[in-house]
Amino acid sequence: MISPQTTQALTGAQWFKSSYSGGEQACLEVAADIPGAVPVRDSKTPEGPALLFPRASFAAFVTAVGAGGFGSL
């Protein structure tokens, strides 16, 4: 469950696009300043919903992607 503190933090979060996006509009954004979670949203609809992932799970995902763990998506 999302706490009121997390919801409030998302309102003031600083969102970042990957440096690999090359300035494209179709990209995901993450906010790094939310304790215990990594929020992810679609950069084309920043007012839309954000998915929240536990930090450890998101780190494992990023590691797997970097190691080629998902083949040629």
The first five atom37 places (N, CA, C, CB, O) and aatype in JSON, in Angstrom:
{
  "aatype": [12, 9, 15, 14, 5, 16, 16, 5, 0, 10, 16, 7, 0, 5, 17, 13, 11, 15, 15, 18, 15, 7, 7, 6, 5, 0, 4, 10, 6, 19, 0, 0, 3, 9, 14, 7, 0, 19, 14, 19, 1, 3, 15, 11, 16, 14, 6, 7, 14, 0, 10, 10, 13, 14, 1, 0, 15, 13, 0, 0, 13, 19, 16, 0, 19, 7, 0, 7, 7, 13, 7, 15, 10],
  "atom_mask": [
    [1, 1, 1, 1, 1],
    [1, 1, 1, 1, 1],
    [1, 1, 1, 1, 1],
    [1, 1, 1, 1, 1],
    [1, 1, 1, 1, 1],
    [1, 1, 1, 1, 1],
    [1, 1, 1, 1, 1],
    [1, 1, 1, 1, 1],
    [1, 1, 1, 1, 1],
    [1, 1, 1, 1, 1],
    [1, 1, 1, 1, 1],
    [1, 1, 1, 0, 1],
    [1, 1, 1, 1, 1],
    [1, 1, 1, 1, 1],
    [1, 1, 1, 1, 1],
    [1, 1, 1, 1, 1],
    [1, 1, 1, 1, 1],
    [1, 1, 1, 1, 1],
    [1, 1, 1, 1, 1],
    [1, 1, 1, 1, 1],
    [1, 1, 1, 1, 1],
    [1, 1, 1, 0, 1],
    [1, 1, 1, 0, 1],
    [1, 1, 1, 1, 1],
    [1, 1, 1, 1, 1],
    [1, 1, 1, 1, 1],
    [1, 1, 1, 1, 1],
    [1, 1, 1, 1, 1],
    [1, 1, 1, 1, 1],
    [1, 1, 1, 1, 1],
    [1, 1, 1, 1, 1],
    [1, 1, 1, 1, 1],
    [1, 1, 1, 1, 1],
    [1, 1, 1, 1, 1],
    [1, 1, 1, 1, 1],
    [1, 1, 1, 0, 1],
    [1, 1, 1, 1, 1],
    [1, 1, 1, 1, 1],
    [1, 1, 1, 1, 1],
    [1, 1, 1, 1, 1],
    [1, 1, 1, 1, 1],
    [1, 1, 1, 1, 1],
    [1, 1, 1, 1, 1],
    [1, 1, 1, 1, 1],
    [1, 1, 1, 1, 1],
    [1, 1, 1, 1, 1],
    [1, 1, 1, 1, 1],
    [1, 1, 1, 0, 1],
    [1, 1, 1, 1, 1],
    [1, 1, 1, 1, 1],
    [1, 1, 1, 1, 1],
    [1, 1, 1, 1, 1],
    [1, 1, 1, 1, 1],
    [1, 1, 1, 1, 1],
    [1, 1, 1, 1, 1],
    [1, 1, 1, 1, 1],
    [1, 1, 1, 1, 1],
    [1, 1, 1, 1, 1],
    [1, 1, 1, 1, 1],
    [1, 1, 1, 1, 1],
    [1, 1, 1, 1, 1],
    [1, 1, 1, 1, 1],
    [1, 1, 1, 1, 1],
    [1, 1, 1, 1, 1],
    [1, 1, 1, 1, 1],
    [1, 1, 1, 0, 1],
    [1, 1, 1, 1, 1],
    [1, 1, 1, 0, 1],
    [1, 1, 1, 0, 1],
    [1, 1, 1, 1, 1],
    [1, 1, 1, 0, 1],
    [1, 1, 1, 1, 1],
    [1, 1, 1, 1, 1]
  ],
  "atom_positions": [
    [[0.84, -1.18, 0.0], [0.0, 0.0, 0.0], [0.89, 1.24, 0.0], [-0.96, 0.0, 1.22], [1.92, 1.28, 0.67]],
    [[0.47, 2.25, -0.75], [1.22, 3.49, -0.82], [0.8, 4.4, 0.32], [1.01, 4.19, -2.18], [-0.38, 4.66, 0.52]],
    [[1.79, 4.86, 1.05], [1.5, 5.72, 2.2], [1.24, 7.16, 1.72], [2.67, 5.69, 3.21], [1.68, 7.53, 0.63]],
    [[0.55, 7.95, 2.52], [0.38, 9.37, 2.17], [1.72, 10.09, 1.99], [-0.45, 10.09, 3.24], [1.83, 11.0, 1.17]],
    [[2.73, 9.67, 2.75], [4.05, 10.29, 2.62], [4.65, 10.01, 1.25], [4.99, 9.79, 3.72], [5.26, 10.89, 0.64]],
    [[4.47, 8.78, 0.75], [5.0, 8.44, -0.57], [4.26, 9.21, -1.65], [4.89, 6.93, -0.83], [4.89, 9.73, -2.58]],
    [[2.95, 9.31, -1.55], [2.16, 10.06, -2.52], [2.6, 11.51, -2.55], [0.67, 9.96, -2.21], [2.74, 12.1, -3.63]],
    [[2.81, 12.1, -1.39], [3.26, 13.48, -1.31], [4.67, 13.61, -1.9], [3.25, 13.98, 0.16], [4.95, 14.58, -2.6]],
    [[5.54, 12.66, -1.63], [6.91, 12.7, -2.16], [6.9, 12.63, -3.68], [7.74, 11.55, -1.58], [7.72, 13.28, -4.33]],
    [[5.99, 11.85, -4.26], [5.93, 11.75, -5.72], [5.52, 13.08, -6.34], [4.94, 10.66, -6.14], [5.97, 13.41, -7.44]],
    [[4.7, 13.84, -5.65], [4.29, 15.14, -6.15], [5.49, 16.06, -6.32], [3.26, 15.78, -5.22], [5.55, 16.83, -7.28]],
    [[6.42, 16.0, -5.4], [7.6, 16.87, -5.46], [8.85, 16.18, -5.96], [0.0, 0.0, 0.0], [9.95, 16.73, -5.87]],
    [[8.71, 14.97, -6.5], [9.88, 14.2, -6.93], [10.58, 14.85, -8.12], [9.47, 12.77, -7.3], [9.96, 15.53, -8.94]],
    [[11.88, 14.63, -8.19], [12.66, 15.07, -9.35], [12.84, 13.86, -10.26], [14.05, 15.67, -8.92], [13.46, 12.87, -9.88]],
    [[12.3, 13.95, -11.44], [12.29, 12.84, -12.39], [13.44, 12.98, -13.36], [10.95, 12.77, -13.14], [13.82, 14.09, -13.74]],
    [[14.0, 11.81, -13.78], [15.14, 11.78, -14.68], [14.91, 10.76, -15.78], [16.44, 11.45, -13.91], [14.36, 9.68, -15.55]],
    [[15.32, 11.12, -17.0], [15.32, 10.19, -18.12], [16.72, 9.59, -18.24], [14.89, 10.89, -19.44], [17.71, 10.19, -17.83]],
    [[16.78, 8.41, -18.81], [18.06, 7.77, -19.06], [18.88, 8.61, -20.04], [17.85, 6.36, -19.61], [18.34, 9.22, -20.96]],
    [[20.18, 8.63, -19.83], [21.06, 9.32, -20.77], [21.07, 8.61, -22.12], [22.48, 9.41, -20.2], [21.49, 9.19, -23.13]],
    [[20.61, 7.37, -22.15], [20.54, 6.61, -23.4], [19.33, 6.98, -24.23], [20.52, 5.13, -23.1], [19.2, 6.51, -25.37]],
    [[18.42, 7.81, -23.72], [17.21, 8.14, -24.46], [17.5, 9.06, -25.64], [16.2, 8.8, -23.53], [16.7, 9.13, -26.57]],
    [[18.62, 9.75, -25.61], [18.98, 10.61, -26.72], [18.01, 11.76, -26.94], [0.0, 0.0, 0.0], [17.9, 12.27, -28.05]],
    [[17.31, 12.17, -25.9], [16.37, 13.28, -26.03], [15.02, 12.89, -26.6], [0.0, 0.0, 0.0], [14.17, 13.74, -26.81]],
    [[14.83, 11.61, -26.87], [13.55, 11.15, -27.41], [12.44, 11.39, -26.41], [13.63, 9.65, -27.78], [12.67, 11.4, -25.2]],
    [[11.24, 11.59, -26.92], [10.08, 11.78, -26.05], [9.57, 10.46, -25.48], [8.97, 12.48, -26.8], [9.03, 10.44, -24.38]],
    [[9.73, 9.37, -26.21], [9.23, 8.06, -25.77], [10.27, 7.42, -24.85], [8.93, 7.13, -26.99], [11.16, 6.71, -25.3]],
    [[10.13, 7.68, -23.58], [11.12, 7.19, -22.64], [10.48, 7.02, -21.27], [12.32, 8.14, -22.56], [9.43, 7.59, -20.97]],
    [[11.12, 6.22, -20.45], [10.7, 6.1, -19.05], [11.5, 7.08, -18.22], [10.88, 4.65, -18.53], [12.64, 7.41, -18.53]],
    [[10.88, 7.53, -17.15], [11.56, 8.39, -16.19], [11.54, 7.71, -14.83], [10.9, 9.8, -16.13], [10.6, 6.98, -14.51]],
    [[12.56, 7.95, -14.05], [12.61, 7.43, -12.68], [12.9, 8.59, -11.73], [13.7, 6.32, -12.53], [13.48, 9.6, -12.12]],
    [[12.48, 8.44, -10.5], [12.79, 9.4, -9.45], [13.65, 8.67, -8.42], [11.49, 10.02, -8.79], [13.28, 7.6, -7.95]],
    [[14.78, 9.26, -8.08], [15.73, 8.57, -7.2], [15.64, 9.01, -5.75], [17.13, 8.8, -7.7], [16.37, 8.5, -4.9]],
    [[14.76, 9.94, -5.46], [14.76, 10.52, -4.11], [13.6, 10.05, -3.23], [14.72, 12.01, -4.22], [13.21, 10.76, -2.3]],
    [[13.04, 8.88, -3.52], [11.94, 8.33, -2.74], [12.49, 7.2, -1.87], [10.78, 7.82, -3.67], [12.96, 6.19, -2.41]],
    [[12.46, 7.33, -0.55], [13.03, 6.3, 0.33], [12.4, 4.92, 0.12], [12.86, 6.71, 1.78], [11.18, 4.77, 0.19]],
    [[13.24, 3.93, -0.14], [12.8, 2.55, -0.23], [12.14, 2.14, -1.52], [0.0, 0.0, 0.0], [11.8, 0.97, -1.69]],
    [[11.93, 3.08, -2.45], [11.21, 2.74, -3.68], [11.81, 3.48, -4.86], [9.71, 3.08, -3.55], [12.45, 4.53, -4.71]],
    [[11.59, 2.92, -6.05], [11.97, 3.58, -7.29], [10.69, 3.75, -8.11], [13.07, 2.77, -8.08], [10.18, 2.77, -8.65]],
    [[10.17, 4.97, -8.2], [9.01, 5.2, -9.04], [9.42, 5.3, -10.5], [8.26, 6.47, -8.6], [10.47, 5.87, -10.82]],
    [[8.6, 4.76, -11.38], [8.85, 4.78, -12.83], [7.58, 5.29, -13.5], [9.26, 3.36, -13.37], [6.48, 4.86, -13.15]],
    [[7.74, 6.2, -14.47], [6.57, 6.7, -15.2], [6.92, 6.89, -16.67], [6.07, 8.03, -14.59], [8.09, 6.87, -17.05]],
    [[5.9, 7.07, -17.48], [6.04, 7.32, -18.91], [6.29, 8.81, -19.11], [4.78, 6.84, -19.71], [5.5, 9.64, -18.65]],
    [[7.37, 9.17, -19.79], [7.7, 10.59, -19.97], [6.69, 11.32, -20.84], [9.08, 10.72, -20.57], [6.59, 12.54, -20.77]],
    [[5.93, 10.58, -21.67], [4.93, 11.23, -22.52], [3.71, 11.67, -21.73], [4.51, 10.31, -23.63], [2.99, 12.57, -22.16]],
    [[3.48, 11.04, -20.57], [2.33, 11.4, -19.73], [2.79, 11.56, -18.28], [1.21, 10.33, -19.83], [2.45, 10.74, -17.43]],
    [[3.56, 12.61, -18.0], [4.09, 12.78, -16.66], [3.02, 12.98, -15.59], [5.03, 13.95, -16.64], [3.27, 12.76, -14.41]],
    [[1.83, 13.4, -16.0], [0.75, 13.56, -15.03], [0.04, 12.23, -14.77], [-0.26, 14.6, -15.53], [-0.83, 12.15, -13.9]],
    [[0.4, 11.2, -15.51], [-0.21, 9.88, -15.34], [0.34, 9.14, -14.14], [0.0, 0.0, 0.0], [1.08, 9.71, -13.33]],
    [[-0.01, 7.87, -14.03], [0.41, 7.08, -12.87], [1.9, 6.73, -12.91], [-0.41, 5.8, -12.8], [2.54, 6.77, -13.96]],
    [[2.41, 6.4, -11.75], [3.79, 5.91, -11.62], [3.73, 4.52, -11.0], [4.67, 6.89, -10.75], [2.9, 4.26, -10.12]],
    [[4.59, 3.66, -11.45], [4.75, 2.34, -10.84], [5.84, 2.45, -9.8], [5.08, 1.23, -11.9], [6.88, 3.07, -10.04]],
    [[5.62, 1.84, -8.64], [6.62, 1.86, -7.57], [7.24, 0.48, -7.42], [6.0, 2.32, -6.23], [6.52, -0.51, -7.26]],
    [[8.55, 0.41, -7.48], [9.28, -0.83, -7.32], [10.17, -0.74, -6.09], [10.11, -1.16, -8.58], [10.76, 0.31, -5.84]],
    [[10.27, -1.81, -5.31], [11.25, -1.81, -4.21], [12.65, -1.6, -4.79], [11.18, -3.15, -3.39], [12.97, -2.12, -5.86]],
    [[13.47, -0.85, -4.09], [14.82, -0.53, -4.6], [15.62, -1.78, -5.0], [15.61, 0.25, -3.55], [16.26, -1.8, -6.05]],
    [[15.58, -2.82, -4.17], [16.35, -4.03, -4.47], [15.86, -4.7, -5.74], [16.27, -5.02, -3.29], [16.66, -5.19, -6.54]],
    [[14.56, -4.73, -5.94], [14.0, -5.34, -7.15], [14.38, -4.55, -8.4], [12.47, -5.43, -7.04], [14.71, -5.13, -9.43]],
    [[14.32, -3.23, -8.32], [14.68, -2.4, -9.46], [16.17, -2.55, -9.78], [14.34, -0.93, -9.19], [16.55, -2.62, -10.95]],
    [[17.0, -2.61, -8.75], [18.43, -2.79, -8.96], [18.72, -4.13, -9.64], [19.18, -2.71, -7.62], [19.57, -4.2, -10.53]],
    [[18.02, -5.18, -9.23], [18.2, -6.49, -9.86], [17.77, -6.45, -11.32], [17.39, -7.56, -9.1], [18.43, -7.05, -12.17]],
    [[16.69, -5.76, -11.62], [16.21, -5.61, -12.99], [17.25, -4.89, -13.85], [14.88, -4.85, -13.03], [17.58, -5.36, -14.94]],
    [[17.78, -3.77, -13.36], [18.77, -3.0, -14.11], [20.03, -3.84, -14.34], [19.13, -1.69, -13.36], [20.6, -3.81, -15.42]],
    [[20.44, -4.58, -13.34], [21.61, -5.46, -13.48], [21.37, -6.52, -14.55], [21.93, -6.13, -12.14], [22.25, -6.78, -15.37]],
    [[20.18, -7.12, -14.53], [19.86, -8.16, -15.52], [19.83, -7.59, -16.93], [18.5, -8.81, -15.19], [20.31, -8.22, -17.87]],
    [[19.26, -6.39, -17.09], [19.22, -5.77, -18.42], [20.64, -5.49, -18.9], [18.4, -4.45, -18.38], [20.97, -5.75, -20.06]],
    [[21.48, -4.97, -18.01], [22.87, -4.68, -18.38], [23.66, -5.91, -18.76], [0.0, 0.0, 0.0], [24.59, -5.83, -19.56]],
    [[23.29, -7.05, -18.2], [23.99, -8.3, -18.49], [23.38, -9.04, -19.68], [23.96, -9.21, -17.26], [23.81, -10.15, -20.01]],
    [[22.39, -8.42, -20.33], [21.76, -9.06, -21.48], [20.77, -10.14, -21.1], [0.0, 0.0, 0.0], [20.45, -11.01, -21.91]],
    [[20.28, -10.09, -19.89], [19.4, -11.13, -19.38], [18.04, -11.22, -20.04], [0.0, 0.0, 0.0], [17.3, -12.16, -19.76]],
    [[17.68, -10.28, -20.9], [16.39, -10.32, -21.56], [16.49, -10.51, -23.07], [15.63, -9.06, -21.26], [15.52, -10.32, -23.8]],
    [[17.66, -10.88, -23.52], [17.84, -11.14, -24.95], [17.67, -9.88, -25.77], [0.0, 0.0, 0.0], [18.15, -8.81, -25.4]],
    [[17.0, -10.02, -26.88], [16.8, -8.88, -27.79], [15.37, -8.41, -27.74], [17.18, -9.26, -29.23], [14.58, -8.66, -28.64]],
    [[15.04, -7.71, -26.67], [13.68, -7.19, -26.53], [13.39, -6.13, -27.53], [13.46, -6.64, -25.15], [12.28, -5.58, -27.54]]
  ]
}
